[in-house]
Amino acid sequence: MIMHGFVTCYAFGVTTNQIMTDNQPRLLLRNAEEALLDERRDLTPEELSDLARLPSQYVAGLASLAHEVRVDRCGLEVEVEGILSAKTGGCTEDCSFCSQSAHYDSPVKATPFLDMDEVMAAAKETAAMGASKFCLVLAIKGPDQRILDRIIEAVGRVREEFDLQVAVSAGLLNDSQAALLAEAGVHCYNHNIETARSYFPNIVSSHTWEDRVETCRRVKSHGMELCSGVLLGMGESDEQRIEMILQLRDLQPHDVPINFLNPRPGTPLGIRDKIPAWEAIRWIATFRLGLPDVILRYAGGREVTLRELQAMGITSGINALIVGNYLTTMGRDPKEDIAMLQDMAMPVGVIESAI
């Protein structure tokens, strides 16, 4: 394929330095800037693939463009969310990254749905640290009626007592369950695609990628915002990461959490290495350039993957973050995240994606 006066190669097996001459990375960045900021069009799969293969010395430029696109499309505000593992462990699904699966001998043991007082205490703490969103997460394939009733009760009480948008993540939903959650006031439902459709069977066998997408579409059909993200570092290829972006583009979620694999003991992926920090920056920026209008959220694994580069991630396209602890792993002190945003002169607030 001839593009902008030079031959573009899409063979990821060839090294970046072999593919590109010295002036080609700059031209790719200029063309992407023109497409996203002037023409206001989406990048093609080929353009995204080229950007994902830029030599490492151009990743900072890629990140800078992603930040400019984020500010242009979404503004400077950053949305802060707290999450609560309301029902931990014992999940019947076999997601190979997850220590909450009953299929694996992990340190995480099954616990029942938390008492309502514990849920309310967590919501109060979330509100106190300046978050605008509170997400109840349950380690289940999908809710039965008893669990659904508990979720609806919790959503009602949190909405009544705190100025928080309430989100829920409770696995696969049928149409009537999605309708009930929407009626109860659930603002946003989280259901990640996790990985590319072509790679999904390598990660999960107890349900399909299509099962997840059906739930995502039901969420949107009942007027709830869709939060659907990915987990990078499970062995997927660069082509499959581009595939994820295109599949998310088709789903049009409001919120896309970017998780990085933090290998968990006892799980099949527990022996994998973490993604290098500079690779994480590259892909945060690529996801922003591929999904210019979404809320792109820092999620699990950022502390152990990015370490000292977490602030740079915020200037690589991120405009929302989960603060505090995650489901089975510890996050950093929320005060550190708030201080980081203050240092970067980025206001904390409620934001809406352009989708």
Secondary structure, DSSP 8 states (H G I E B T S, - for coil): -EETTEE----TTS-HHHH--TTHHHHHHHHHHIIIIIS-----HHHHHHHHT--GGGHHHHHHHHHHHHHHHH-S-BEEEEEEEEE-S-BS---TT-TTBTTS--S--------HHHHHHHHHHHHHTT-SEEEEEE-SSS--HHHHHHHHHHHHHHHHHSS-EEEEE-S---HHHHHHHHHTT--EEE---BS-TTTGGGT-SSS-HHHHHHHHHHHHHTT-EEE--EEE-SS--HHHHHHHHHHHHHH--SEEEEEE----TTSTTTTS----HHHHHHHHHHHHHHSTTSEEEE-TTHHHHHGGGHHHHHTTT--EEEES--SSS----HHHHHHHHHHTT--B-------
